[in-house]
Amino acid sequence: MSEFKHYESVSEQVLPKKLPIVVRIDGQGFSTLTDNRFEKPFDSRFESLMNAAARSVMEYCTQAELAYIQSDEISVLLPQSEDPFLGGRTQKLSSLFAGHASAGFTEKAFKMKGVGDFSAAFDARAFVLPKQKVLDYFIWRQEDAFRNCVFSTAFYELAEETSRDFAQERLHGASMSEQQELLFQRFDINVSDLPTHRKRGRALKRVEEETKIENRVSEEKMEELLRKGYAEKGQIVTRKKIKLDNDIPEFTKNSRYIDHHIYQEYPSVA
């Protein structure tokens, strides 16, 4: 090992095997980046860009089973493995997940009309959790999503009616219940009626799908498979695909949504 490889190696951290890995990815400077480009508090175009960022990560990391998305944050779950992705090397996991998220977001933004030319950057951190703490982690992030939803809705409704300074002052120190009451009494907005994916976040999941083999390969490839006797026309094959779920449950009420990725005795959740 060269002298400089030694300096590199002593700074590397390797996560222990046989434990679930979570990589949390955050947008850098997104408050400024999005301020004049997207509607507030919510914009389906921005949500689409975050979905693209998460999808890019899951397409890169074949061990990723779930990506939970809220605001400008993505939490990616990799179930426990004897052979962790990238050997569990934290520098590799963090840098490459952040890089793929940035690329996926920026590529889609470049093709999107009305948002202007800009690039996005994400940072990431990778860590392991005990199996019994994985659900608690995602409950924590989902509770944060709900708090963000309520505060953002109240803030921008007040700001539109008055000013941002007034909205910030009015909401300073207000409890969640007080914010919800203000929305209902002053703006006739019931938080319960807001779209599920804005209250709870959303998820990309890797799910199995059955389909005819000719729907999965090109016509040329299908002819080759038939010629070599490797497949039959109409043969049903199972493949994994990445599916967006905008109607996720409250994790405190449906623990299986997360736990079935960790505990194999749980049935898969569609």
Salt bridges, closest charged atoms under 4 A:
GLU8 OE1 - LYS5 NZ 3.78
GLU12 OE2 - ARG89 NE 3.30
ASP26 OD2 - ARG24 NE 3.96
ASP26 OD2 - ARG125 NH2 2.86
ASP35 OD1 - LYS40 NZ 3.60
ASP35 OD1 - ARG164 NH2 3.42
ASP43 OD2 - ARG45 NH2 2.77
GLU47 OE1 - HIS197 NE2 3.28
GLU47 OE2 - ARG198 NE 2.74
GLU65 OE2 - LYS240 NZ 3.61
GLU65 OE1 - HIS261 ND1 3.75
GLU73 OE2 - ARG141 NE 2.77
GLU82 OE2 - LYS18 NZ 3.53
GLU107 OE2 - LYS111 NZ 3.62
ASP123 OD1 - ARG125 NH2 3.27
ASP136 OD2 - LYS133 NZ 3.86
ASP144 OD2 - ARG141 NH2 3.10
ASP144 OD1 - ARG147 NH2 3.52
GLU161 OE1 - ARG186 NH2 2.59
GLU209 OE2 - LYS241 NZ 3.53
GLU224 OE1 - LYS221 NZ 3.79
GLU224 OE2 - LYS228 NZ 3.02
ASP245 OD2 - LYS205 NZ 3.96
GLU250 OE2 - ARG200 NH2 3.70
GLU250 OE2 - LYS253 NZ 3.56
